[in-house]
């Protein structure tokens, strides 16, 4: 009798678990459906506000961008008067949240060889490397390649040969995927239009939810004065295999996060060495380079001050005892003499 009761209780418990699991799965499916519907409704609006965009949540497996207003810009091409960029001030949280607007022409296409390493860390900056790849970049609102001759105050100055680089008003923490695989598609459209002699108005605004320090996404739109270039999109600030805490920018591995690469996304150029069959990088992307160098510089600066401290406070002691041991860096004093 007791055995039968135990079996009955087990069946009831199992049934309850299955019901809870089904209910949870149903709730998740319903939530995803509601969020997808919200994205579609927002996309149909002619004039979308940053508040509208900040409410949107990315669903794993969906495309990482949304075309707004049928992909038609709300910018007025008649506003193009002179070549300049309007850089908005940082907000009270030091975020580049107000967006920048550029009035560009052919002379603004920059030479990438003049790019220098960047060190400024925008809000929400917590770099990590997964499979030896940086997961975040310093996202430019107005790309370096589109801002030749533009000074830090936004005016065009012919003597300035490089594009915008270490400008806090033009940088935000952006995922490597959003930056390198999605935003570059639209930057290329602008760059090609400029090379073809078009005059373009290009506007970029990172979208933050409330007081979060990492942007949920970025709103891009552009239009040429002849309207042959015309787009209006919102890019989700997401990374495959990574889950972000947008309140502070910290992250963790999440294998369930799937983000498909959009058509037209750039690929890295690698050359195969014919004899060994190994790949050797032909083109090292500057975003990755900056991330690596920034980490190396941080370590070098830290060691500089450690060594300065060691020389100042331990030199007499080590010479007196002729002994090169340090409790924190045992091997260091076997290699270096003061």
Secondary structure as GFF3:
##gff-version 3
##sequence-region A 1 338
A	DSSP	alpha_helix	2	44	.	.	.	ID=ss1
A	DSSP	alpha_helix	50	54	.	.	.	ID=ss2
A	DSSP	beta_strand	65	67	.	.	.	ID=ss3
A	DSSP	three_ten_helix	69	71	.	.	.	ID=ss4
A	DSSP	three_ten_helix	77	79	.	.	.	ID=ss5
A	DSSP	beta_strand	84	86	.	.	.	ID=ss6
A	DSSP	beta_strand	100	104	.	.	.	ID=ss7
A	DSSP	three_ten_helix	106	108	.	.	.	ID=ss8
A	DSSP	three_ten_helix	112	114	.	.	.	ID=ss9
A	DSSP	beta_strand	129	130	.	.	.	ID=ss10
A	DSSP	beta_strand	133	134	.	.	.	ID=ss11
A	DSSP	beta_strand	136	140	.	.	.	ID=ss12
A	DSSP	three_ten_helix	144	146	.	.	.	ID=ss13
A	DSSP	three_ten_helix	168	170	.	.	.	ID=ss14
A	DSSP	beta_strand	171	175	.	.	.	ID=ss15
A	DSSP	alpha_helix	176	177	.	.	.	ID=ss16
A	DSSP	pi_helix	178	183	.	.	.	ID=ss17
A	DSSP	alpha_helix	184	195	.	.	.	ID=ss18
A	DSSP	beta_strand	200	207	.	.	.	ID=ss19
A	DSSP	beta_strand	217	224	.	.	.	ID=ss20
A	DSSP	beta_strand	230	236	.	.	.	ID=ss21
A	DSSP	beta_strand	242	245	.	.	.	ID=ss22
A	DSSP	beta_strand	250	253	.	.	.	ID=ss23
A	DSSP	beta_strand	270	272	.	.	.	ID=ss24
A	DSSP	beta_strand	279	281	.	.	.	ID=ss25
A	DSSP	alpha_helix	286	321	.	.	.	ID=ss26
A	DSSP	alpha_helix	332	335	.	.	.	ID=ss27
###
